[in-house]
């Protein structure tokens, strides 16, 4: 039986005869019959907004959960990752532009029903599944169906997202997520508008919602771009806001930019910049600050916020020393460590395993 790839959606309303507004995200695309939203995957058909890529993916892969990045959610375990085409942001520095900026259905080479993905997670030994590469909010209906199928088999769901979503769909979407990494791309509206075609406050609203109205474990990633969002002042303001509004226990990942998409003339982020950002975050009270996309054993490892002892040693995605007790507390001083931990870590390591599904 062929899977239906075009499905109706709920978050839209009619503006006037022949024009529909999509209400999924703050972009509020206004479409006429046959037009696609900026995200590419939602379109106006038969006087309603439909998702055109249900069940279709740009590829499936098993990799370390630390690659999302999530350092405090089931460390060391494998996660089945997939995404689709399109995105509801327009980031000039996109690091996954071949998928997120794709306007070709050929990009979506693989198909998988929600139940098939859930069963694959079980067979592959994946404790969780990640909706990633592009932003899962744009394929909300598919992501939720997959999350429900996975939950029935004890598999957790992880959203890797920019958090650019409207309040009503946000409530529904995160109801089915167990963890998330939210990409806080900068800390000025000028940055968001000029480089992403979006607005900062909508993302901050999502972060506040996750912290205060859900049980979703989440971590924050900040891709640091030289000359754009790397000043001491911006990093100071951002990390102060995080501590004041989200608390000290939300892990922050400062990751290196590499020249890509429409910013190929911008230089890569120096490792020293990431170390500086990590230091500013910790000075401002962030308990768990990390560097990423660089080889930095100290910046990639987890330390106790109370005694400073090494808790989880990491070399890229390879784990070393493990000093958490069975209850997720520091093995040196007994301080509780924020996160979702098991008695012992996973042993997946740094492996990357592509997965293909048979066409049906």
C-alpha positions as CSV (number, residue, x, y, z in Angstrom):
1,X,0.0,0.0,0.0
2,X,1.4,3.4,-1.0
3,X,1.8,5.9,1.8
4,X,-0.1,9.2,1.3
5,X,2.6,12.0,1.2
6,X,0.2,14.9,1.0
7,X,-1.9,15.3,4.1
8,X,-4.2,18.0,5.5
9,X,-3.1,20.3,8.4
10,X,-4.9,22.2,11.1
11,X,-3.0,25.5,11.6
12,X,-4.4,27.9,9.0
13,X,-7.3,30.1,8.3
14,X,-9.0,31.7,5.4
15,X,-8.2,35.5,4.9
16,X,-10.5,36.1,2.0
17,X,-11.8,34.3,-1.0
18,X,-8.9,32.4,-2.6
19,X,-6.3,33.3,0.1
20,X,-5.2,31.2,3.1
21,X,-2.8,32.1,5.9
22,X,-0.6,29.4,7.4
23,X,-0.5,29.8,11.2
24,X,2.2,27.3,11.9
25,X,5.0,29.8,12.5
26,X,5.3,33.6,13.0
27,X,6.1,34.0,9.3
28,X,2.3,33.6,8.6
29,X,2.6,32.9,4.9
30,X,-0.4,34.1,2.9
31,X,-1.0,31.7,0.0
32,X,-3.2,31.3,-3.0
33,X,-4.1,28.0,-4.7
34,X,-1.0,26.2,-5.8
35,X,1.5,28.3,-3.9
36,X,4.1,27.0,-1.4
37,X,5.1,28.6,1.8
38,X,8.7,29.8,2.4
39,X,9.3,26.4,4.1
40,X,8.6,24.7,0.8
41,X,6.8,21.7,2.3
42,X,3.5,23.4,3.2
43,X,1.2,24.5,0.4
44,X,-2.2,25.7,-0.5
45,X,-4.2,23.0,-2.2
46,X,-8.0,22.8,-2.5
47,X,-8.4,25.9,-0.4
48,X,-6.5,24.5,2.6
49,X,-2.9,24.2,3.8
50,X,-1.4,20.7,3.3
51,X,1.9,19.1,4.2
52,X,3.4,17.8,0.9
53,X,6.2,15.7,2.3
54,X,4.6,13.3,4.8
55,X,6.7,10.2,5.3
56,X,9.5,11.5,3.0
57,X,13.0,12.1,4.2
58,X,16.3,13.4,2.9
59,X,17.9,10.4,4.6
60,X,18.2,8.3,7.8
61,X,21.3,7.8,9.9
62,X,22.2,6.4,13.3
63,X,24.7,8.6,15.1
64,X,25.7,9.6,18.7
65,X,23.1,11.6,20.7
66,X,25.9,14.0,21.5
67,X,25.9,15.1,17.9
68,X,22.5,16.8,18.2
69,X,24.1,18.1,20.5
70,X,22.6,16.7,23.7
71,X,25.2,16.1,26.5
72,X,22.7,15.5,29.3
73,X,20.1,13.2,27.7
74,X,21.0,9.5,27.7
75,X,24.7,10.0,27.1
76,X,26.5,7.6,24.9
77,X,23.4,6.2,23.3
78,X,22.7,5.9,19.5
79,X,19.9,7.9,18.0
80,X,18.1,7.5,14.7
81,X,18.2,10.9,12.9
82,X,16.3,12.2,9.9
83,X,14.9,15.3,8.3
84,X,13.1,16.5,5.2
85,X,13.6,19.3,2.7
86,X,12.9,22.9,3.4
87,X,12.9,25.2,6.4
88,X,10.9,28.1,7.8
89,X,14.0,30.3,8.4
90,X,16.3,31.8,5.7
91,X,19.6,31.6,7.4
92,X,22.4,32.9,5.2
93,X,24.9,30.7,7.2
94,X,22.9,27.5,7.0
95,X,25.2,24.5,7.7
96,X,22.7,22.0,6.2
97,X,21.7,24.1,3.2
98,X,21.6,21.2,0.8
99,X,18.6,19.9,2.6
100,X,17.0,22.9,4.3
101,X,17.2,25.1,1.3
102,X,16.3,22.4,-1.2
103,X,13.3,23.1,-3.5
104,X,13.6,19.8,-5.2
105,X,11.5,16.8,-4.3
106,X,14.3,14.6,-5.5
107,X,16.1,15.5,-2.3
108,X,13.6,13.3,-0.5
109,X,14.9,10.0,-1.5
110,X,13.7,7.8,1.3
111,X,10.2,7.0,2.6
112,X,9.1,5.5,5.9
113,X,5.8,5.2,7.8
114,X,5.8,6.1,11.5
115,X,5.4,2.5,12.6
116,X,8.4,1.5,10.4
117,X,10.6,4.1,12.0
118,X,9.6,3.0,15.5
119,X,10.3,-0.6,14.7
120,X,13.7,0.4,13.1
121,X,14.7,2.1,16.3
122,X,14.0,-1.0,18.3
123,X,15.9,-3.2,15.8
124,X,18.9,-0.9,15.7
125,X,19.1,-0.5,19.4
126,X,18.3,3.3,19.3
127,X,17.0,4.7,22.5
128,X,15.6,7.8,20.8
129,X,14.8,9.3,17.4
130,X,15.8,12.8,16.3
131,X,13.9,15.1,14.0
132,X,16.8,17.2,12.6
133,X,18.9,18.5,9.7
134,X,16.1,20.9,8.8
135,X,13.5,22.1,11.3
136,X,10.9,19.5,12.3
137,X,8.2,22.2,13.1
138,X,7.5,22.4,9.4
139,X,6.7,18.7,9.2
140,X,4.8,18.8,12.5
141,X,2.1,16.3,11.5
142,X,4.7,13.6,10.4
143,X,6.9,14.2,13.4
144,X,4.0,13.9,15.9
145,X,2.8,10.6,14.3
146,X,6.4,9.2,14.4
147,X,6.8,10.3,18.0
148,X,3.5,8.6,19.0
149,X,4.5,5.4,17.3
150,X,7.9,5.5,18.9
151,X,6.5,6.2,22.4
152,X,4.5,3.0,22.1
153,X,7.8,1.1,21.8
154,X,9.6,3.0,24.6
155,X,11.6,5.1,22.1
156,X,12.2,8.8,23.1
157,X,11.7,11.7,20.7
158,X,14.2,14.6,20.2
159,X,13.5,17.8,18.3
160,X,16.5,19.8,16.9
161,X,14.8,23.1,16.2
162,X,15.2,26.8,15.9
163,X,12.1,27.2,18.0
164,X,10.4,29.5,15.4
165,X,6.8,28.3,15.9
166,X,3.5,29.9,16.9
167,X,2.0,29.3,20.4
168,X,-0.8,26.9,19.5
169,X,1.2,24.4,17.3
170,X,4.1,24.8,19.8
171,X,1.9,23.3,22.5
172,X,0.9,20.4,20.4
173,X,4.4,19.7,19.0
174,X,6.3,19.7,22.2
175,X,3.6,17.6,23.9
176,X,5.1,14.6,22.1
177,X,8.8,15.5,22.5
178,X,11.0,14.2,25.3
179,X,14.0,16.4,24.6
180,X,15.1,19.2,22.4
181,X,18.1,21.2,21.3
182,X,17.1,24.7,20.5
183,X,19.3,26.8,18.2
184,X,19.5,30.3,19.7
185,X,21.3,31.8,16.7
186,X,22.2,35.2,18.2
187,X,20.9,37.7,20.7
188,X,19.8,40.7,18.7
189,X,16.8,41.2,16.5
190,X,19.0,42.8,13.9
191,X,21.0,39.5,13.6
192,X,17.8,37.4,13.3
193,X,16.1,39.7,10.8
194,X,19.2,40.4,8.7
195,X,20.7,36.9,8.6
196,X,17.7,34.6,9.3
197,X,14.7,36.5,8.1
198,X,13.1,36.0,11.5
199,X,12.7,37.7,14.9
200,X,14.5,36.9,18.2
201,X,11.6,37.3,20.6
202,X,9.6,34.4,19.0
203,X,12.6,32.1,19.8
204,X,12.9,33.4,23.3
205,X,9.2,32.7,23.9
206,X,9.7,29.1,22.9
207,X,12.6,28.7,25.3
208,X,10.6,30.2,28.2
209,X,7.7,28.0,27.3
210,X,9.8,24.9,27.3
211,X,11.3,25.7,30.7
212,X,8.2,26.8,32.5
213,X,5.3,24.9,30.9
214,X,6.7,21.5,29.8
215,X,8.8,18.6,31.1
216,X,10.9,18.5,27.9
217,X,14.6,18.3,28.6
218,X,16.3,20.9,26.4
219,X,19.7,22.3,25.7
220,X,20.7,25.4,23.7
221,X,23.1,25.7,20.8
222,X,24.7,29.0,19.7
223,X,26.6,28.9,16.4
224,X,29.2,31.7,16.8
225,X,29.9,33.6,13.6
226,X,33.0,35.9,13.5
227,X,32.0,39.5,13.3
228,X,28.3,38.8,13.7
229,X,27.4,37.4,17.1
230,X,30.8,36.9,18.8
231,X,31.2,40.1,20.9
232,X,31.7,39.9,24.6
233,X,28.7,42.2,25.0
234,X,26.3,39.9,23.1
235,X,27.6,36.7,24.7
236,X,27.3,38.3,28.1
237,X,23.7,39.6,27.5
238,X,22.6,36.2,26.1
239,X,24.0,34.1,28.9
240,X,22.7,36.5,31.6
241,X,19.2,36.2,30.0
242,X,19.5,32.4,30.0
243,X,20.3,32.2,33.7
244,X,17.7,34.8,34.6
245,X,14.9,33.3,32.6
246,X,15.7,29.6,32.2
247,X,18.0,28.9,35.2
248,X,21.6,27.8,35.5
249,X,21.1,24.2,34.6
250,X,20.2,24.5,30.9
251,X,23.3,23.3,29.0
252,X,24.7,25.7,26.4
253,X,26.8,24.6,23.4
254,X,28.9,27.2,21.7
255,X,29.7,25.8,18.2
256,X,32.1,26.8,15.4
257,X,30.8,28.2,12.2
258,X,32.3,27.1,8.9
259,X,31.9,29.1,5.6
260,X,28.8,27.9,3.8
261,X,25.7,28.7,1.8
262,X,25.6,32.5,1.4
263,X,28.4,33.3,3.8
264,X,31.4,31.6,2.2
265,X,33.6,34.7,2.6
266,X,33.2,34.8,6.3
267,X,36.1,33.0,8.2
268,X,35.6,30.0,10.3
269,X,35.3,30.5,14.1
270,X,38.6,30.3,16.0
271,X,38.6,27.8,18.8
272,X,39.7,30.6,21.2
273,X,36.3,32.4,20.5
274,X,34.4,29.3,21.7
275,X,36.6,29.0,24.8
276,X,35.9,32.7,25.5
277,X,32.1,32.2,25.1
278,X,32.2,29.2,27.4
279,X,34.1,31.3,30.0
280,X,31.6,34.1,29.8
281,X,28.7,31.7,30.2
282,X,30.2,30.1,33.3
283,X,31.1,33.4,34.8
284,X,27.4,34.4,34.4
285,X,26.2,31.3,36.2
286,X,25.7,28.7,33.4
287,X,26.5,25.4,35.1
288,X,27.1,23.4,31.9
289,X,28.8,25.2,29.0
290,X,30.4,23.4,26.1
291,X,32.4,24.1,22.9
292,X,31.5,22.2,19.7
293,X,32.6,21.5,16.2
294,X,36.2,21.7,17.4
295,X,38.5,19.2,19.1
296,X,38.4,20.4,22.8
297,X,38.5,17.7,25.4
298,X,37.9,20.2,28.3
299,X,35.2,22.2,26.5
300,X,33.4,19.0,25.5
301,X,33.4,17.3,28.9
302,X,30.9,17.7,31.8
303,X,32.0,19.0,35.2
304,X,30.2,19.2,38.5
305,X,28.8,22.6,39.2
306,X,29.4,22.2,42.9
307,X,32.9,20.7,43.3
308,X,34.3,21.1,39.8
309,X,35.1,17.4,39.5
310,X,35.1,15.7,36.0
311,X,31.8,13.8,35.5
312,X,31.7,12.8,31.8
313,X,34.9,12.9,29.8
314,X,34.4,13.4,26.0
315,X,36.8,13.3,23.1
316,X,34.7,14.5,20.2
317,X,31.8,12.0,20.5
318,X,33.9,9.3,22.2
319,X,33.2,9.0,25.9
320,X,35.9,8.3,28.5
321,X,35.6,8.6,32.3
322,X,32.1,8.4,33.8
323,X,31.7,9.7,37.4
324,X,28.0,9.8,37.9
325,X,26.4,7.5,40.4
326,X,23.3,5.4,39.7
327,X,21.0,8.3,40.6
328,X,22.6,10.8,38.3
329,X,24.6,12.6,41.1
330,X,28.3,13.6,41.1
331,X,30.4,10.6,42.1
332,X,32.8,13.0,43.9
333,X,30.5,15.1,46.1
334,X,27.0,13.8,45.6
335,X,25.6,16.9,43.9
336,X,22.6,16.2,41.6
337,X,23.4,16.7,38.0
338,X,20.7,18.2,35.7
339,X,19.7,15.9,32.9
340,X,18.2,12.5,32.0
341,X,20.8,9.8,32.9
342,X,20.8,6.1,33.4
343,X,22.9,4.0,35.8
344,X,25.6,3.6,33.1
345,X,26.3,5.4,29.8
346,X,25.7,4.0,26.4
347,X,28.6,2.6,24.4
348,X,27.8,3.7,20.8
349,X,30.8,5.9,20.5
350,X,31.4,8.1,17.4
351,X,30.0,5.7,14.8
352,X,27.8,6.9,12.0
353,X,25.5,4.3,10.3
354,X,23.3,5.2,7.3
355,X,19.9,3.4,7.2
356,X,17.8,2.7,4.1
357,X,14.1,1.7,4.1
358,X,12.6,-0.4,1.4
359,X,10.2,1.5,-0.9
360,X,6.6,0.5,-0.5
